[in-house]
Structures are given as structure tokens and as C-alpha cells.
Amino acid sequence: MKAVAPRSVDEYIAQQPPAFQPQLEKLRAIIRSVAPDAEEGISYQVPCFRHHYMLVGIGVNKKYCSLYVMSPSLVKAMKGELEKVQVSGATLHFLPDQALPTALIKKIVKARMQENVAKAKK
């Protein structure tokens, strides 16, 4: 039986294993606190937040929660701050019981907003 593709962030979170749901809700709340006007939606079957352009996304795989930064250059610029984080391309992975620091998530979202505003002005 194939899983039904989520149509909203709420549906996506509800479809995930219970161990992952609190972290997804926490990520969502932190992102919304920094970017309250960001549009929520599903893109590539994961929750994404849009501010002018794609801002960040959240998701899970079998083992990890993920924050999709969507900016390889930002991840590269923050390399020193991400030393203790598992990074794959522009994605940060962490175990559900080992959340990313709130301050780090906020910094990433703010930086992505700045990138998107600059891009929109061009």
C-alpha cells in the first residue's frame, strides 16, 4: 500500500512516526517565529516555507530529521558553526532526540530571508 502524498504541512507531520513529530513541530514553530509571513506548502513531498522564493524546508528520513537550507553558499559560509552538525549538501540532519539549537535555526532562516530579499530586488 502506497502512502498518500501530503497536501499540507499538517498532513506531512501527521504521516511521520511519532518520534519525529515533536521535532517537526518545533522546527515549524521556530521558522514561523522568524518568518511569520512565509507561505507554507509542500514541494517535492516535504514541507517548505516560501519568502519571495523558497526559504527552507523540513523533513525526515528513516533515521534523521532534516532542515533543508536550500543555499549551499550559506552552508559553506556557516561551516564553522556547523562543525557538530551532520551536513549533506545544503541539508542539516539530526536525530529526533538531538535537536538543532534554536539560535542556529533562527540564524539560518534570517540569513535565507536576506538572500531572498536581495534576489527579489534584482
N, C-alpha and C positions, 0 to 999 in steps of 0.2 A: 504494500500500500504506500503510495507516494504522498509525502507531506504537501499540504496546501500552501501555496506561496502566500506569505503575509501581505495584507493590503495596507497595514498601518503599523506604526511603531508598537502600539499596544499589542496587536496580534503577534508581531515578531517576538516580543518579550514573553508573552503567554505561551508560545510554542517551545521555548527553551527549557532545558532541565531546571528544576527548582534551585539547584545550587548556583546557577548563573544569573537568575532573575534579579536578586538584590543589587548585584554589581551593575547590571544593565540599567536599572532604575536610577542608581546613584550617578552613573555616567551621564544619563539623560538629564537629571536634575542639575548637575554641575554645568553642563553645556547650556542649558536653558537659563541658568543664573547669569551667565556671561553674555549670552546672545538670546535674550528673551523674544526678539522678533524673528529669529531664524525659523524658516519653514521646515517642518518635519516631513519626511516622506520615506519611501522605500525605493532604493536604487540598487540594482544588482542583488536583490533579495536581502538587503541589510538596511537597517535604519540609517538615514543620512540627514544631515542638517544643512540647510542652504541659507547663505547670506550673500546675496548677489550671485555667487557661484557656489559650488559645493564647498562646504566648510569643513566638516569632519563627519565620520561615520562610526558606528559601534556595531559589535557583533560577537559571535562566539564560534569556536570550532570544538572538536571533541574534548580538548583539554583546557583551552585558554579563552579568556575574554579578550577582546581586541578594541583598540582605538585606532581608527583609520585616519591618519593625519592628513593625507591627500596632498602632501607637499614634501617631496624628497629633499628639497633645498632647506626647508625648515628643520627637518630631522637631522640633516647634516650640520646645520648651524648650532643645534642644541646637543650635539654629540656628547659633550662633557656632562650635561645634565641627565643624559640618558644612559650613562655607563652601567647602571644597575638594572636596566630595563631590557627585556628581550625585544630586539628590533629586527624587523624583516621588511626591507624597503622603506616604505612610509607608513608602516603599521607597527603599533606597540602591542605586545602580547603580555598578559599577566594571568596568573592563576586566580580563580574567583575569590579565594580567601587571602589574597595578597594584592589588594587594590593599589592602583597608581596613586601617588599623592595628589590631593585636591589642588594644591597650588600649581603643580606641574600641568594638570589638565587645563586649569584656567589660563595659564600662560600660553599653552598651545592654542587654545580657542581664540584668545585675544590676538595672538600673532597671525593666525589664519584669517581673522576678520580684517586685520590691517592689510594683509596680502590681497584679499578680495576687494576691499575698498580701493586700493591702489590700482588694481587691474581694471575695475569698473570705471575709474576716472580716465583711463587711457582711451 
